[in-house]
Every structure is written in C-alpha cells, then in structure tokens.
Amino acid sequence: MWNISTFPARAGLTLDIDREGAAEVSFRPEGSGRETLDCDVVWRRRIFSPLLSEELPAGDRQIARQESIALIEAALALAAPQAAWVNPPAAARAANMKPLQLRAAVQAGLRIPDTLCSNDPEAIRDFAARHRHRIIHKPFRPAVWRAEGAHYVAETALLDDAMLAEDFALGAAPGIYQPALDKECELRVAIMGETCLAAKLTLAGKPLLPVDIKPIANRLTAVEVELAPDLRRACLRLMRALGLIFGSIDLVVTPEGETLFLEINEGGQFLWVETLNPAIPVLSLFADFIATGRADFKGRARADGVSWDAYGKSYHYRRFSAQDPSIDADRPVSFLVNET
C-alpha cells in the first residue's frame, strides 16, 4: 500500500530510468524500507495532494508542491506497465473532468440535466431565470476547508436569489450549475468490468430525497435492483468511452419516471452501500474483480465471498483501527470515515 498523501514530507518516492529506457518506481514509507512497485494489478484509489514540510517557507511550498505533483504523475505513468490498472491513469484524469463526463454520457445514450459551468454572473443568473430560479451549485472537485480543528466540506447547494446577487461571489471561482431536481430515488451503480451492481436509495417516510444525500446518507435505505437492459448498456458504453474498467455512477429517478445521469466517479466510494444493507455483496464482487483486473470481468456473489461485516470482525480491521484512535475497533468504520 502506497499512501501518496505522506509524500514528500514523511515518505520517499524514486523514479529510476536507465540508459535503455527501463523505468523502476519505488517508494519508502515512513520508518520502512524501500519497496518497488511491481505487481499484477494496481488499484489507483485516489490521489491526494502532497504533504509538504511545515519547515518550508511559504514561497517554497508552492514550488515543492508542483515538483512533487510532477514526480507523482510521472511515476504513475511509468510504473508497473505490465499490470492491469484500475483505472489507467490517463483515463482516470480525463474521466474526472465533469463536463467531459456529461457529454460522453449523452453520447452513450444517457439523459442529463441542463448544465452550466461558469463564473460569469450574468450567465449564471440567466440560467437561473430559465429554470424558475430553482438551481443548484456543486464544485468541480471535492472541496475541504480546515479551520480551528474542524473540517468543512462543500456540498451540493440549493441557491436562492440572494446568493445570486453578489457578482464577486459568483465570479471569484467557477462552479457547476444545474436545475434543482425532484428526486424520487437515487441509483448508485458500481461497475466492475462488465458487472453492474445497482442500489436504489430512498429515505423512509419521505417521498423525495434532498438536494444532497451525503449529510443523511446513514439514514438511507439501500435495496439492490436490476438495471433496465437499455440503461445497463448505456452505462457500459459510457465506461468504454471513458476508458474505465471501474466506476461509481450516480443516477436520479424523478417522480415522472425519468432517469438522469449526474456523474461518474472513477475512484468513488462504494463499500458504504454494503454498510447500509449487508445483503448487497459489494465487497465480495470487488475483491474478485480486483484479483483479476479484467476489463471483461463478469462476477456474481459467492457464498464464501468476503463481506464488510466479516472484515469488521477481523484481525486486519483491528490492526487498521489501532492506527487511528478516532475509529471504534468494535464496529466497521462507516463510509463517512472511510476516506481516512
């Protein structure tokens, strides 16, 4: 396991290119020996920003950051060329561009909401007027602020006219704007090769879901469902168009029965669905998929497959939880903690 978020302050990374052009990538975790990245399958979960030394002056930190990112990107491009990558770095970078996703989704046969990407106040207000002043804002990338010992995360936000009145606020940074959708349910679709595992998400006692389900995710009900054949084929076409072999797709179903594509996250969380409903075999399927790394993987749940509940009772989980005092070793971590 290579934790890039400890590099370069607490870990080393080496890219050695010989005169014949052969490249070897190795890393040295804090307090450990050097390890060579030589494997059959690479799960490229998520690339976080480099960790810079606090001793660096402010002006040097920007240089150190850009140099660190340059080496990380080169190492990922050249490492383990014989391995199957989940997902290939070049495809992952392209797939993380949300406007590109949306166009590719339409070309694959999926329907999307009207979308505006802009920092032009006049264009944003015109868009709001076209959609009866019921629009939402979401960021291009996950946004986290750290202040006074707390973390603040940008969520999908419903906007009102007061929020749209300030030119400076709208123009300071671009965002993604879409009409606010009435959501009867959401579908979270984990795609592994050619296997689609879909969960229908609803909130008990509520006819509609809120604009952003993340704050109430632990209260959701998850039920495994079979995608309609046309919808399944469209999702797989999107994966092939983006060059991905794994991804988590978010779909919305409106009260009128229309299914709309919101986004695909090539490194998205997926085990949280099993924490909501242990009968949905997400971990078992993913373990089989990652063991093969095959783009044409066709899997099914096995009685002897691994489960999230069993992992939570294992020695491996207790060893992991001992490294982080914020985790309760008596129960599996929730998906809200899983990012750590």
C-alpha positions as CSV (number, residue, x, y, z in Angstrom):
1,M,0.0,0.0,0.0
2,W,1.4,3.4,-1.1
3,N,-0.1,6.3,0.8
4,I,0.8,9.2,-1.5
5,S,-0.6,11.8,1.0
6,T,2.6,11.3,3.2
7,F,4.9,12.3,0.3
8,P,7.3,14.1,0.3
9,A,7.4,15.2,4.0
10,R,7.3,11.7,5.5
11,A,7.9,9.3,2.6
12,G,10.3,8.9,-0.3
13,L,9.5,8.3,-4.0
14,T,12.1,7.3,-6.6
15,L,11.8,7.0,-10.3
16,D,14.9,5.4,-11.8
17,I,15.2,5.4,-15.6
18,D,18.2,3.6,-17.1
19,R,20.0,4.2,-20.3
20,E,17.8,1.6,-22.1
21,G,14.7,3.5,-21.1
22,A,13.6,1.0,-18.5
23,A,11.8,2.7,-15.5
24,E,11.6,1.4,-11.9
25,V,9.3,3.1,-9.4
26,S,9.9,2.6,-5.7
27,F,8.7,4.3,-2.5
28,R,9.9,4.4,1.1
29,P,7.1,4.7,3.6
30,E,8.0,6.5,6.9
31,G,10.1,4.2,9.0
32,S,10.2,1.4,6.4
33,G,12.5,0.1,3.8
34,R,12.2,0.9,0.1
35,E,9.5,-1.0,-1.8
36,T,9.4,-1.5,-5.6
37,L,6.0,-1.0,-7.3
38,D,6.0,-4.4,-9.1
39,C,2.6,-6.1,-9.2
40,D,-0.1,-7.7,-11.4
41,V,-3.0,-5.3,-10.6
42,V,-2.8,-1.7,-9.4
43,W,-5.9,-0.2,-7.7
44,R,-5.4,3.5,-8.1
45,R,-7.9,4.5,-5.4
46,R,-7.5,8.3,-5.2
47,I,-4.6,10.7,-5.5
48,F,-4.4,13.3,-2.7
49,S,-2.3,16.4,-2.6
50,P,1.3,16.1,-1.5
51,L,2.1,16.6,2.2
52,L,4.7,19.4,2.5
53,S,7.1,20.0,5.3
54,E,5.9,22.7,7.7
55,E,9.5,23.9,7.9
56,L,9.4,25.2,4.3
57,P,8.8,29.0,3.8
58,A,5.5,29.9,2.2
59,G,7.2,30.8,-1.1
60,D,9.0,27.5,-1.3
61,R,5.9,25.4,-0.6
62,Q,4.3,26.2,-4.0
63,I,7.5,25.1,-5.7
64,A,7.7,21.9,-3.6
65,R,4.1,21.1,-4.4
66,Q,4.4,21.5,-8.1
67,E,7.6,19.4,-8.2
68,S,6.0,16.7,-6.1
69,I,3.0,16.5,-8.3
70,A,5.2,16.3,-11.4
71,L,7.0,13.3,-9.9
72,I,3.8,11.6,-8.8
73,E,2.3,11.9,-12.3
74,A,5.4,10.6,-14.0
75,A,5.7,7.7,-11.6
76,L,2.0,6.7,-12.2
77,A,2.5,7.0,-15.9
78,L,5.6,4.7,-16.0
79,A,5.0,2.3,-13.1
80,A,4.1,-1.3,-13.5
81,P,3.5,-1.2,-17.3
82,Q,2.7,-4.9,-17.3
83,A,0.0,-4.6,-14.6
84,A,-3.8,-4.1,-15.1
85,W,-4.7,-0.6,-13.7
86,V,-8.0,0.2,-12.0
87,N,-8.2,2.7,-13.6
88,P,-5.5,3.6,-16.1
89,P,-4.0,7.0,-15.0
90,A,-4.7,8.8,-18.3
91,A,-8.3,7.6,-18.5
92,A,-8.8,8.5,-14.8
93,R,-7.6,12.0,-15.3
94,A,-9.9,12.6,-18.3
95,A,-12.9,10.9,-16.6
96,N,-12.5,13.3,-13.6
97,M,-13.5,16.2,-15.9
98,K,-17.2,16.5,-15.2
99,P,-18.1,18.4,-18.3
100,L,-16.4,15.7,-20.4
101,Q,-18.4,13.1,-18.4
102,L,-21.7,14.8,-19.2
103,R,-21.0,14.9,-23.0
104,A,-19.8,11.3,-23.0
105,A,-22.9,10.3,-21.1
106,V,-25.2,11.8,-23.7
107,Q,-23.2,10.1,-26.5
108,A,-23.6,6.8,-24.7
109,G,-27.4,7.2,-24.6
110,L,-28.0,8.6,-21.1
111,R,-30.0,11.7,-20.3
112,I,-28.5,14.6,-18.3
113,P,-29.8,17.7,-16.6
114,D,-29.2,21.1,-18.3
115,T,-25.8,22.2,-17.1
116,L,-23.9,25.5,-17.0
117,C,-20.2,25.7,-16.0
118,S,-19.3,29.3,-15.4
119,N,-18.1,32.2,-13.3
120,D,-20.0,34.8,-15.3
121,P,-22.6,36.3,-13.0
122,E,-24.9,37.4,-15.9
123,A,-24.8,33.9,-17.5
124,I,-25.5,32.2,-14.1
125,R,-28.5,34.5,-13.4
126,D,-29.8,33.9,-16.9
127,F,-29.6,30.2,-16.3
128,A,-31.4,30.5,-13.0
129,A,-34.2,32.5,-14.7
130,R,-34.6,29.8,-17.4
131,H,-35.1,27.2,-14.6
132,R,-37.6,29.2,-12.5
133,H,-34.9,30.3,-10.0
134,R,-34.5,26.7,-8.7
135,I,-30.9,25.8,-9.4
136,I,-28.1,24.1,-7.5
137,H,-24.4,24.6,-7.4
138,K,-21.7,22.0,-7.0
139,P,-17.9,22.1,-7.2
140,F,-15.8,20.6,-10.0
141,R,-13.7,18.7,-7.4
142,P,-14.2,17.8,-3.7
143,A,-13.6,20.9,-1.6
144,V,-12.5,20.7,2.0
145,W,-11.6,23.6,4.4
146,R,-9.7,23.1,7.6
147,A,-10.1,25.6,10.3
148,E,-9.9,25.6,14.1
149,G,-9.6,21.8,14.3
150,A,-12.7,21.2,12.2
151,H,-13.2,20.1,8.5
152,Y,-15.8,21.8,6.3
153,V,-16.9,20.1,3.1
154,A,-18.6,21.7,0.1
155,E,-22.0,20.1,-0.6
156,T,-24.4,20.4,-3.5
157,A,-26.3,23.6,-2.5
158,L,-29.7,24.9,-3.4
159,L,-29.3,28.6,-4.4
160,D,-31.7,31.5,-3.8
161,D,-31.8,34.9,-5.4
162,A,-29.8,36.4,-2.5
163,M,-26.9,34.0,-3.2
164,L,-27.0,35.0,-6.9
165,A,-27.0,38.8,-6.2
166,E,-23.3,39.2,-5.4
167,D,-21.1,39.4,-8.6
168,F,-17.9,39.0,-6.7
169,A,-19.0,35.7,-5.1
170,L,-20.1,34.2,-8.4
171,G,-17.1,35.5,-10.3
172,A,-14.4,34.6,-7.8
173,A,-14.4,30.9,-8.8
174,P,-16.3,28.9,-11.4
175,G,-18.9,26.2,-10.5
176,I,-21.3,23.7,-12.0
177,Y,-24.9,24.9,-12.1
178,Q,-27.9,22.6,-12.8
179,P,-31.7,22.8,-12.2
180,A,-32.8,21.5,-8.8
181,L,-34.3,18.1,-9.5
182,D,-37.2,16.4,-7.6
183,K,-35.7,13.0,-6.8
184,E,-37.9,10.1,-6.0
185,C,-34.8,8.0,-5.5
186,E,-31.1,7.8,-6.5
187,L,-29.4,4.8,-8.0
188,R,-25.8,4.2,-7.1
189,V,-24.3,1.8,-9.8
190,A,-20.9,0.2,-9.1
191,I,-19.4,-1.1,-12.4
192,M,-16.6,-3.6,-12.3
193,G,-15.6,-4.7,-15.7
194,E,-18.9,-5.8,-17.3
195,T,-20.6,-6.3,-14.0
196,C,-23.2,-3.7,-12.8
197,L,-24.3,-3.7,-9.2
198,A,-27.1,-1.2,-8.6
199,A,-28.6,0.0,-5.3
200,K,-31.8,2.0,-5.1
201,L,-31.5,4.7,-2.4
202,T,-34.6,6.1,-0.6
203,L,-35.4,7.8,2.7
204,A,-38.0,6.2,4.9
205,G,-41.1,8.3,5.3
206,K,-40.0,10.9,2.7
207,P,-41.5,10.9,-0.9
208,L,-38.5,12.9,-2.2
209,L,-34.7,12.9,-1.5
210,P,-32.9,16.2,-0.5
211,V,-30.7,18.0,-3.0
212,D,-27.6,16.3,-1.5
213,I,-27.9,12.9,0.2
214,K,-24.4,12.9,1.8
215,P,-25.5,14.5,5.1
216,I,-28.3,12.0,5.6
217,A,-26.6,9.0,4.0
218,N,-26.5,6.9,7.2
219,R,-30.3,7.1,7.3
220,L,-30.9,5.9,3.7
221,T,-32.4,2.6,2.7
222,A,-30.5,0.7,0.1
223,V,-32.1,-2.1,-2.0
224,E,-30.3,-4.0,-4.7
225,V,-32.1,-3.6,-8.1
226,E,-31.6,-4.8,-11.6
227,L,-31.0,-2.0,-14.2
228,A,-33.2,-2.0,-17.2
229,P,-31.3,-3.5,-20.2
230,D,-31.1,-0.3,-22.1
231,L,-29.9,1.6,-19.1
232,R,-27.3,-1.0,-18.3
233,R,-25.9,-1.0,-21.9
234,A,-25.7,2.8,-21.8
235,C,-23.7,2.7,-18.6
236,L,-21.3,0.2,-20.1
237,R,-20.9,2.3,-23.2
238,L,-20.0,5.2,-21.1
239,M,-17.4,3.2,-19.3
240,R,-15.8,2.1,-22.6
241,A,-15.9,5.7,-24.0
242,L,-14.0,7.0,-20.9
243,G,-11.5,4.1,-20.9
244,L,-12.6,3.0,-17.4
245,I,-12.9,-0.5,-16.0
246,F,-14.3,0.6,-12.6
247,G,-16.6,3.4,-11.6
248,S,-19.4,4.5,-9.4
249,I,-22.3,6.1,-11.3
250,D,-24.9,8.4,-9.7
251,L,-28.3,8.4,-11.4
252,V,-31.5,10.2,-10.3
253,V,-35.1,9.0,-10.9
254,T,-37.7,11.7,-11.0
255,P,-41.4,11.3,-9.8
256,E,-42.2,11.3,-13.5
257,G,-40.1,8.2,-14.0
258,E,-37.2,9.9,-15.9
259,T,-33.7,8.6,-15.2
260,L,-31.0,11.2,-15.3
261,F,-27.2,10.8,-15.2
262,L,-25.5,13.0,-12.6
263,E,-21.8,11.9,-12.6
264,I,-19.4,9.0,-12.6
265,N,-16.6,8.8,-10.1
266,E,-13.8,6.6,-11.2
267,G,-12.4,6.5,-7.7
268,G,-15.8,6.8,-5.9
269,Q,-16.7,5.2,-2.6
270,F,-18.8,2.0,-2.9
271,L,-18.5,-0.1,0.2
272,W,-20.9,2.3,2.1
273,V,-23.8,0.6,0.2
274,E,-23.0,-2.6,2.0
275,T,-22.9,-0.9,5.3
276,L,-26.4,0.2,4.7
277,N,-27.5,-3.2,3.5
278,P,-25.2,-6.2,4.3
279,A,-27.2,-8.3,1.7
280,I,-25.7,-6.3,-1.1
281,P,-22.4,-8.1,-1.9
282,V,-20.3,-5.1,-3.0
283,L,-17.0,-6.1,-1.3
284,S,-17.2,-9.7,-2.4
285,L,-17.6,-8.7,-6.0
286,F,-14.9,-6.1,-5.8
287,A,-12.4,-8.5,-4.3
288,D,-13.0,-10.9,-7.1
289,F,-12.8,-8.1,-9.7
290,I,-9.5,-6.6,-8.3
291,A,-7.9,-10.1,-8.2
292,T,-8.4,-10.4,-11.9
293,G,-8.1,-6.7,-13.1
294,R,-10.0,-7.7,-16.2
295,A,-12.0,-5.3,-18.3
296,D,-14.4,-8.0,-19.2
297,F,-15.0,-9.2,-15.6
298,K,-18.4,-10.9,-15.1
299,G,-18.9,-11.7,-11.5
300,R,-21.6,-12.9,-9.1
301,A,-21.9,-13.1,-5.4
302,R,-20.3,-16.2,-3.8
303,A,-21.4,-17.8,-0.5
304,D,-17.7,-17.9,0.6
305,G,-17.0,-14.3,-0.6
306,V,-15.6,-11.7,1.8
307,S,-18.1,-9.3,3.4
308,W,-17.8,-5.9,5.1
309,D,-19.3,-7.3,8.3
310,A,-16.7,-10.1,8.4
311,Y,-13.9,-7.7,7.7
312,G,-15.1,-5.6,10.7
313,K,-14.6,-8.6,13.0
314,S,-11.2,-9.5,11.6
315,Y,-7.6,-9.1,12.9
316,H,-6.8,-7.0,9.9
317,Y,-9.5,-4.4,10.8
318,R,-8.4,-4.2,14.4
319,R,-4.8,-3.6,13.3
320,F,-6.0,-0.9,10.9
321,S,-8.3,0.7,13.5
322,A,-5.4,0.7,16.1
323,Q,-3.6,3.2,13.8
324,D,-6.4,5.7,14.1
325,P,-7.8,6.5,17.5
326,S,-10.9,8.1,16.0
327,I,-12.1,4.6,14.8
328,D,-14.1,2.4,17.0
329,A,-12.5,-1.0,16.8
330,D,-15.7,-2.7,17.9
331,R,-17.5,-2.0,14.7
332,P,-16.6,-1.5,11.0
333,V,-15.9,2.1,10.0
334,S,-18.7,3.9,8.4
335,F,-18.3,5.2,4.8
336,L,-18.2,8.7,6.3
337,V,-14.9,7.8,8.0
338,N,-13.7,5.6,5.2
339,E,-11.9,8.4,3.4
340,T,-9.2,8.4,6.1
